[in-house]
Amino acid sequence: MDLPAALATAPVVAIVRLPDSTGIDRALRALLDGGVPALEVTLTTPGALEALAEASGALGAAACLGAGSIRDAADAARAIDAGARFLVTPTVAPEVVAVGNRAGVPVVCGGLTPTELAAAHDAGAYAVKVFPAKAFGPGYLRDVLAPMPHLRLVPTGGIEPSNVADYARAGAVAVGAGSAMVDPKLVAAGDWAGLTSRAAAFAAAWPR
């Protein structure tokens, strides 16, 4: 599954950031079972690329696996080689966008200010991650989109099921959810049903 199809299924990106890769395969399956196929494994997770490669084979076309915390072109190339179908950067990173676009892998570039958001879009990013979204809230997206309605914004940071609809109505094309969905404590406890339940809550929160 590619990123557009995954976000059409559920406009939510599950951000998997863990202290180690133990249980990450089960966690990804649990999130997918909850109806969230866009799954981002951050490179800050030890063993992330190895886990990504294994999950690509195990989950197949049912999931869209991506790599997050991509800082430079070398990170991007390694993630794509491991099977990433989308890349996410924490900042505006034109060199990462260039690598992704050459490989046909969409890149979601991070930014916050209007200038950064526009620069990421102009560099060729598929969408722009507004991070940390909680710093300004849904109204900020509405204000930014008024003069720049062409931006595809994915607010990340402080996203909960209770505010997903607010961001959607403000103009977001999707949201990114980290520990509120992928709680490391649930993974450590092997509470796969808990992860599935959280993923389902996020997927259901997006207004249809």
N, C-alpha and C positions, 0 to 999 in steps of 0.2 A: 504494500500500500504506500502511495506517495503522500507527501504532506498535505496537499490540497484535499485529497480524498479523506485523510484522517481527520482534518479539521471540519470537513463537511459532516462527518459522522458525529463528532463531539468537538466543539471549538475550545478544547482544553488541552494544554501541554502539561503532562506530568513530569516534574523535575525531580530526578532521582539523584540525590546528593547524600552519600552515606560515608561513615568512617572507614569502611572496608567493603569489599565486594561479596562478603558472605551472604548468601541468600538472595542475591540480586536477581538471579534468574527466576526464582519463585515470586519475588516482588513484582517483576515486570509482567509475569503471567497474571498475577492477581489484579493488577491495574487494568490490564487488557480485558479481563473477565468483568470488570466493573464498567466497561463501555468506553474506556479512554485508550484509543490506539496510538496517539502521538506521545511517545515516551522518550524523554531526554535524559541520557546518562551523562552526568558532568565529569569532566576530566579531573576534577578535584577529588573524585572517588578513587582510591587506590585500586588498580586493576581494571579501570573503566573500559579500556579498549579491548582487553581480553574478554570481559563480560559482554561487551557489545557484539563482538564477533560470534561468541557462543549463542547469544540470544537471537541474533539474526538468523541463524540456522534453525533454532528451536521454534521460534514464533512465526517465521515465514512471512507470507504476504498479509497475514491478519493484522500485523502491527506496522507502525512506521517508527523505526528506531532512529534516534538522533543523538548527537553528541553536543554537550554544552560546555561552557567555560573555555571555548576555543579562543586562544589569544593571538595566534599568528598562523602564517601559511603552513608551517611544518605541522602544527597541531591539526590543521584542517586536512592535510594530505593523509596523515596517519588515521584520522577518524574515518575518512572516506574509505581507506583501504580496509578498515575493520568492519565496514558495512553500514556506516551512518547514512541515512537517507535525508537528513537535514542537519544543519549546523547552527549553533547559537553562540553568539559572542556577548561578552559583558559590556563591550564598548563599541564605538564605531570603528570597524576594522576592514577597510577597503581591500586589503590583501587577502583576507579570508573570503570575502565576497567573490573576488576574482577566481580564487581556487575553486570555490563551490560552483560558480557559474560555468567554468570550463568543464567541470565534471557533471553538470546537470543536477547538482545537489543544491536545493534552496538554502539560503542563509537568512537567519533572523538576527539582525544586528541590534545591539543594545544602545540606548541613548536616553536622555531625559529632557534636555532643553529643546526648544523648537529648532534651533540651529543643528543640534546633534541628530534629531529625528529626521530632518530634511536631508542632512548629509548622508545618513545611512541609506535612505531611499534613493538619493541621487547616485550613490555608489553601486546600486543595483541589488540591494537587499530585497528578498522576497517580502519581508515584513519587518517591522521595527519593534523591538521589545522596549517598552517604557518601564524603566527600572531606576529606583524603587517606586512603584506606582503608589504605594501607601503614603508617600511623602506629600502627595497633592490630591489624590482621590479621583473619582470618576469625572468630576467637573473639569479637571485639567485636560482630559482627553477631548471633551466637548469644545473647550476653548481652543486647543491646538488644531482640531479638525475644521473649525470654522473657516480659517484662511487657507488650510491645506487639506481639503477633503480627500485628496488622492492617497494620503498615507494609510497604510495598513498597520494598525497599532495592536500590539499584544501586551497589555499591562501585566506586570509580574512583580511580586513582592507585596505581601499582605493580602493576597487573594484568598477569600473564603467562600463557601457556598452561599453565604448570606449576602455577599456583595457582587457576585458574578453577574446577576441581571442588571445591576446598576452600571457596571462597566460595558455590558453589551448594549444597553440603551444609550450610553454615551458615545458609542461608535466603534468600540473594539471589534476586531474580527475574530479574536480568540483571547484567552487568558492563559497565563502560566502559573502553575501552582506547585510550590515546593513542599515544605514540611507540613503544611496544613493538610495535604493529601498523603504525601509519602513520609510519614513520621518514622524516623530511624528506630524509635522504641518499638514500633509495631513490627518492623523488619527483624530486629534483634530477638523479639519474642516469637517470631514465626507466626504472627497473627495475620495470615493471608486473607482470611475472611474480613478482618477489620480494614485492610487495604482496599479490598474489593468494594466494601461498603462506602468508604470515603470517595473512591473514584466514581462510583455510581451517583453519589450525592452531588459531586461537581458536574458530572455530565447532565444530570437532571435539572441543575440550577440555571442552565442557559435557556433563555426564553425562546420558544419556537413559534 
